[in-house]
Amino acid sequence: MRNKFLCGGVLLLSSLMPVAQVPTQSSTMSLLQDAAQAMTAGKLTRAETDLQTVLRTVPDDYRALDLLGVVRVLQHRDVEAEQLFGRAVQKKADFAPAHAHLGLLYLQKGRADDAVPQLREALRIDSARTDASDALIQILWDQSKTAAAAGDSERSLALLREARNYAPDNPDVQFEFGAMALQLSLWQDAIAAFQQTLKLRQNDPVALYSLGRAFLGEWKFEDARRQFARYVEARPDDASGHCALGMTLAALESTQEAREQFERSIMLAPEQTESYFRLGLIELNVKDLDEAATNFRLVLTRDSKHAPALSALGRVAFEQKRYSDAIDLLQRALAMDDSLREAHYYLGLTFVRVGRKEEADSQLQIATRLEHDEAQHRRTVLRIQDGDGGDHRNSEPEK
């Protein structure tokens, strides 16, 4: 982190920029500039001599205090450096270099929580300070990973949102924000982030695939299809890409094209389950029940706990009027995943067929409630996204 304090002289000389706005003797200005140039050249003794000369005349010259603090950092005298930066900030609270240097010093000493407010303040005063923004983005990113590992996805997202505000042209930050938004089903946030990622890093395959998933979450199947088509063009041997493209084509009722994509996916990865399951759904929807059942059984051969496949096989049994088998399969599916709305619905219909009215009513009510909950969740997500238009640049993430 020490090289953050020396960037070809630009950082140090930038500390002197406000001089034109503050009356000062030409000799003081000359000494400050000479000190900055000496530090850039690694001549710390000469720089210190110049700065001490200034401070003997003007003990509270915030520019000299700040530059001497940098000298102390480079001399590994961090305690003195912290004191000097603190004095500079006290003398002139809106002096961005001192805030930035103090924040960088805190970060160097492993005090990230102390560094953050100083770096934020430096950027509030001077948004062009890349030393402060780079350091702050890294802290926020690290804190976001820690929050995510602890299961606090919302805090992780808030931290990434702030980092994204400081780094609108950083494709890695954009992508990480999009990935967390995708995980939280914040589809619009994810779409915006992945689109920005692709503007900065065109045809990034992972961003294309992720953008397709976000469009699927919004039920924008044609938009999703375009992204997955671009993805499989970039990675033609990725079975997951062909499966995803097939899902969008199936949703768009391009049945034959969807079937071709699922078959291509299976050819590339015969051991998988998802494309067999999706093929089974296509056959079920066109009432080719035997072929559908074959595909669902292939899924269960590979994964006996695949609840959606059990549910779909139960629906096949219902369509074939094998009501006892349907009840068994649907109940097994719900034992693994009680949130399967379609399984509750078809179990309710099956109970109707066999005259078990009370149980039928119960299952159909659950199916209706789950449908309502899904709609309510989508509305909640939309409210969160529509209401989140504020500038988080200078706000503390919730703790």
C-alpha positions in Angstrom: 0.0 0.0 0.0 3.0 2.4 0.4 3.1 3.1 -3.3 -0.3 4.7 -3.0 1.5 7.7 -1.5 3.7 8.2 -4.5 2.3 8.2 -8.0 4.9 9.9 -10.2 4.6 13.1 -8.3 1.0 13.7 -9.4 -0.5 12.8 -6.0 1.9 14.9 -4.0 1.7 17.9 -6.2 -2.1 17.7 -6.1 -1.8 18.5 -2.4 -0.6 21.9 -3.5 -3.3 22.8 -5.9 -5.4 24.9 -3.5 -2.5 27.3 -3.0 -3.8 29.6 -5.7 -6.9 30.2 -3.6 -4.9 30.9 -0.3 -2.5 33.8 0.0 1.0 32.6 0.7 4.6 33.8 0.4 6.3 32.7 -2.8 9.2 31.2 -0.7 6.7 28.9 1.1 5.2 27.8 -2.2 8.6 27.2 -3.7 9.6 25.0 -0.7 6.4 23.0 -0.8 6.8 22.3 -4.5 10.5 21.4 -4.0 9.6 19.1 -1.2 7.0 17.3 -3.3 9.4 16.9 -6.2 12.1 15.6 -3.9 9.8 13.0 -2.4 8.8 11.8 -5.9 12.5 11.4 -6.6 13.0 9.5 -3.3 15.0 12.3 -1.7 13.2 12.2 1.7 15.9 14.1 3.7 15.7 17.0 1.3 11.9 17.0 1.4 11.9 16.9 5.2 14.3 19.8 5.4 12.1 21.9 3.1 8.9 21.0 5.0 10.4 21.7 8.4 11.5 25.1 7.2 7.9 25.9 6.2 6.6 24.6 9.6 9.0 26.7 11.6 7.5 29.8 9.9 3.9 28.6 9.7 3.5 25.7 12.3 -0.1 24.9 11.1 0.4 25.0 7.3 -1.9 22.1 6.4 -0.1 21.4 3.2 3.3 21.0 4.9 1.8 18.9 7.6 0.2 16.6 5.0 3.4 16.3 3.0 5.5 15.6 6.1 3.0 12.9 7.0 3.7 11.3 3.6 7.4 11.5 4.4 6.9 9.8 7.7 4.9 7.0 6.0 7.8 6.4 3.6 10.1 6.4 6.6 7.9 3.7 8.3 7.1 6.1 11.1 3.4 5.6 11.0 2.4 6.9 14.4 3.9 10.3 13.6 2.3 10.2 10.1 -1.1 9.6 11.6 -0.6 12.6 13.9 0.5 14.9 11.1 -2.4 13.9 8.8 -4.8 14.4 11.8 -3.4 17.9 12.4 -3.8 18.8 8.7 -7.4 17.6 8.7 -8.1 19.6 11.9 -6.5 22.7 10.4 -8.5 22.4 7.1 -11.4 20.0 7.2 -12.0 20.2 3.4 -8.5 19.4 2.4 -9.0 16.1 0.4 -5.3 15.0 0.2 -5.0 14.7 4.0 -8.2 12.7 4.3 -7.1 10.5 1.5 -3.6 10.0 3.0 -5.0 9.3 6.5 -7.5 6.8 5.0 -4.7 5.0 3.1 -2.6 4.9 6.2 -5.4 3.4 8.2 -5.9 0.8 5.5 -2.1 0.1 5.4 -2.3 -0.6 9.2 -5.3 -3.0 8.8 -7.8 -0.5 10.2 -10.3 -0.7 7.3 -13.2 0.6 9.4 -11.3 3.7 10.3 -10.1 4.1 6.7 -13.6 4.1 5.1 -14.9 7.5 6.5 -11.7 9.3 5.6 -11.7 7.9 2.1 -15.4 8.8 1.7 -14.7 12.3 2.8 -11.8 12.7 0.5 -14.0 11.6 -2.4 -16.8 13.9 -1.3 -14.4 16.8 -1.5 -12.6 15.6 -4.6 -14.3 12.9 -6.6 -11.3 12.6 -9.0 -8.9 11.1 -6.4 -8.3 7.7 -7.8 -6.0 6.7 -4.9 -8.9 7.1 -2.5 -11.5 5.6 -4.8 -9.4 2.5 -5.6 -8.7 1.9 -1.9 -12.3 2.4 -0.9 -13.6 0.2 -3.7 -11.3 -2.6 -2.5 -12.4 -2.2 1.1 -16.1 -2.3 0.1 -15.5 -5.3 -2.1 -13.7 -7.2 0.6 -16.5 -6.3 3.1 -19.1 -7.4 0.6 -17.4 -10.9 0.3 -17.3 -11.2 4.1 -21.0 -10.3 4.4 -21.9 -12.8 1.6 -19.9 -15.5 3.3 -21.8 -14.8 6.6 -25.1 -15.1 4.7 -25.9 -11.4 4.8 -26.7 -10.9 1.1 -28.5 -7.6 1.6 -25.5 -6.0 3.3 -23.3 -7.5 0.6 -25.4 -5.9 -2.0 -25.4 -2.5 -0.3 -21.7 -2.5 -0.1 -21.3 -3.4 -3.8 -23.9 -0.8 -4.7 -21.7 1.9 -3.0 -18.6 0.5 -4.7 -20.5 0.6 -8.0 -21.2 4.3 -7.5 -17.6 5.0 -7.1 -16.6 2.9 -10.0 -19.2 3.1 -12.8 -16.6 2.1 -15.4 -15.2 -0.9 -13.5 -16.6 -4.1 -15.2 -15.6 -6.3 -12.3 -17.5 -4.2 -9.8 -20.5 -4.0 -12.1 -20.5 -7.8 -12.6 -20.2 -8.6 -8.9 -23.1 -6.2 -8.1 -25.2 -7.9 -10.8 -24.4 -11.4 -9.5 -25.5 -10.5 -6.0 -28.7 -8.7 -7.3 -29.4 -11.9 -9.4 -29.0 -14.0 -6.2 -31.6 -11.8 -4.5 -33.9 -11.9 -7.5 -33.6 -8.1 -8.0 -33.9 -8.6 -11.7 -33.9 -5.0 -12.9 -30.8 -4.2 -10.8 -29.1 -7.3 -12.2 -30.0 -6.4 -15.8 -28.7 -2.9 -15.5 -25.4 -4.1 -14.0 -24.8 -6.8 -16.6 -25.7 -4.5 -19.4 -23.1 -2.0 -18.1 -20.6 -4.9 -17.7 -21.1 -5.8 -21.4 -20.6 -2.2 -22.5 -17.3 -2.1 -20.7 -16.3 -5.7 -21.6 -18.1 -6.6 -24.8 -19.2 -10.2 -25.3 -18.1 -11.4 -21.9 -19.6 -14.9 -21.9 -20.4 -15.1 -18.2 -22.0 -11.7 -18.3 -24.1 -12.7 -21.3 -25.3 -15.8 -19.6 -26.1 -13.9 -16.4 -28.0 -11.2 -18.3 -30.0 -14.0 -19.9 -30.9 -15.4 -16.5 -31.9 -11.9 -15.2 -34.2 -11.5 -18.3 -35.7 -14.9 -17.5 -36.5 -13.7 -14.0 -38.4 -10.8 -15.6 -40.1 -13.2 -17.9 -38.6 -11.3 -20.9 -38.1 -14.4 -22.9 -37.1 -12.9 -26.2 -34.5 -10.7 -24.5 -33.2 -13.8 -22.7 -33.1 -15.8 -25.9 -30.9 -13.2 -27.5 -28.4 -13.3 -24.7 -28.2 -17.1 -24.6 -27.9 -17.2 -28.3 -24.9 -14.9 -28.1 -23.5 -17.0 -25.3 -23.7 -20.3 -27.2 -22.1 -18.6 -30.1 -19.2 -17.7 -27.8 -19.2 -21.1 -26.1 -20.7 -23.6 -28.4 -19.6 -26.6 -26.3 -21.3 -25.5 -23.1 -24.2 -27.7 -22.3 -25.7 -25.3 -19.8 -25.9 -22.6 -22.5 -27.8 -24.8 -24.9 -30.2 -25.8 -22.1 -30.8 -22.2 -21.2 -31.4 -21.3 -24.8 -33.8 -24.2 -25.1 -35.8 -22.9 -22.0 -36.3 -19.5 -23.6 -37.4 -21.1 -26.9 -39.8 -23.4 -25.1 -41.3 -20.3 -23.3 -41.6 -18.6 -26.7 -43.4 -21.8 -28.0 -40.7 -22.5 -30.5 -41.0 -26.2 -29.6 -38.9 -27.8 -32.3 -36.0 -25.4 -31.9 -36.2 -25.8 -28.1 -36.1 -29.6 -28.5 -33.0 -29.3 -30.7 -31.2 -27.2 -28.1 -32.0 -29.6 -25.3 -30.8 -32.5 -27.4 -27.6 -30.7 -28.2 -27.1 -30.0 -24.5 -27.6 -33.7 -23.7 -25.2 -34.7 -26.5 -22.5 -32.4 -24.9 -23.2 -33.6 -21.3 -25.2 -36.9 -21.2 -24.8 -37.2 -17.4 -26.9 -34.1 -16.7 -30.6 -34.0 -15.7 -31.9 -30.5 -16.6 -32.2 -31.0 -20.3 -33.9 -34.4 -19.9 -36.4 -32.7 -17.5 -37.0 -29.9 -20.0 -37.5 -32.3 -22.9 -40.0 -34.2 -20.7 -42.0 -31.0 -20.1 -42.2 -30.4 -23.8 -43.5 -33.9 -24.4 -45.9 -33.5 -21.5 -47.3 -30.3 -22.9 -47.9 -31.9 -26.3 -49.5 -34.9 -24.6 -46.8 -37.4 -25.6 -47.1 -38.9 -22.1 -45.0 -42.0 -22.7 -42.0 -40.1 -24.0 -42.4 -37.5 -21.2 -42.4 -40.2 -18.6 -39.2 -41.7 -20.2 -37.4 -38.4 -19.8 -38.6 -37.9 -16.2 -37.5 -41.4 -15.3 -34.0 -40.7 -16.8 -33.8 -37.6 -14.5 -34.8 -39.7 -11.5 -32.2 -42.4 -12.4 -29.5 -39.8 -12.1 -31.1 -37.9 -9.2 -33.7 -39.7 -7.1 -34.5 -36.6 -5.1 -35.3 -34.4 -8.1 -38.7 -33.1 -6.8 -39.8 -31.3 -10.0 -39.3 -34.6 -12.0 -41.3 -36.5 -9.4 -44.1 -33.9 -9.6 -44.1 -34.0 -13.4 -44.2 -37.8 -13.4 -47.1 -37.5 -11.0 -48.8 -35.2 -13.5 -48.3 -37.9 -16.2 -49.9 -40.4 -14.0 -52.9 -38.1 -13.5 -53.3 -37.5 -17.2 -53.2 -41.3 -17.7 -55.9 -41.7 -14.9 -53.5 -43.7 -12.7 -54.7 -41.8 -9.7 -53.1 -44.0 -7.0 -49.7 -43.6 -8.7 -50.3 -39.9 -9.1 -51.0 -39.4 -5.4 -47.9 -41.4 -4.5 -45.6 -39.5 -6.8 -47.0 -36.0 -6.0 -46.8 -36.6 -2.3 -43.2 -37.8 -2.6 -42.4 -34.7 -4.5 -44.0 -32.5 -1.9 -42.1 -34.3 0.9 -38.9 -33.1 -0.7 -40.1 -29.6 -1.7 -43.4 -28.4 -0.2 -43.2 -25.1 -2.3 -44.0 -26.9 -5.6 -47.3 -25.1 -6.5 -48.0 -27.4 -9.5 -47.6 -30.5 -7.3 -50.2 -29.2 -4.8 -52.5 -28.3 -7.7 -52.4 -31.7 -9.4 -52.6 -33.5 -6.1 -55.7 -31.5 -5.3 -57.2 -32.4 -8.7 -56.3 -36.1 -8.2 -58.1 -36.1 -4.8 -61.1 -34.6 -6.5 -61.1 -37.6 -9.0 -61.0 -40.1 -6.2 -63.6 -38.4 -4.1 -61.4 -37.1 -1.3 -63.0 -33.6 -1.2 -61.5 -32.3 2.1 -58.0 -33.2 1.1 -58.6 -31.8 -2.4 -59.8 -28.5 -1.0 -56.7 -28.3 1.2 -54.3 -28.9 -1.6 -56.0 -26.5 -4.0 -56.0 -23.8 -1.3 -52.2 -24.3 -0.8 -51.7 -24.0 -4.5 -53.7 -20.8 -4.6 -51.7 -19.4 -1.6 -48.4 -20.2 -3.3 -49.5 -18.6 -6.5 -50.5 -15.5 -4.5 -47.1 -15.5 -2.6 -45.2 -15.7 -5.9 -47.1 -12.7 -7.2 -46.6 -10.8 -4.0 -42.9 -11.5 -4.1 -42.6 -10.2 -7.6 -44.4 -7.0 -6.6 -42.2 -6.6 -3.6 -39.1 -6.9 -5.8 -40.4 -4.3 -8.2 -41.1 -1.9 -5.3 -37.5 -2.4 -3.9 -36.1 -1.7 -7.4 -38.3 1.2 -8.2 -37.8 2.9 -4.9 -34.0 2.5 -4.9 -33.1 5.5 -7.0 -31.1 7.5 -4.5 -27.4 8.3 -4.6 -25.5 6.0 -2.2 -22.2 7.6 -2.8 -21.8 9.2 0.7 -24.1 7.0 2.7 -23.1 4.4 5.2 -24.5 0.9 4.4 -26.8 -0.4 7.0 -25.2 -2.5 9.7 
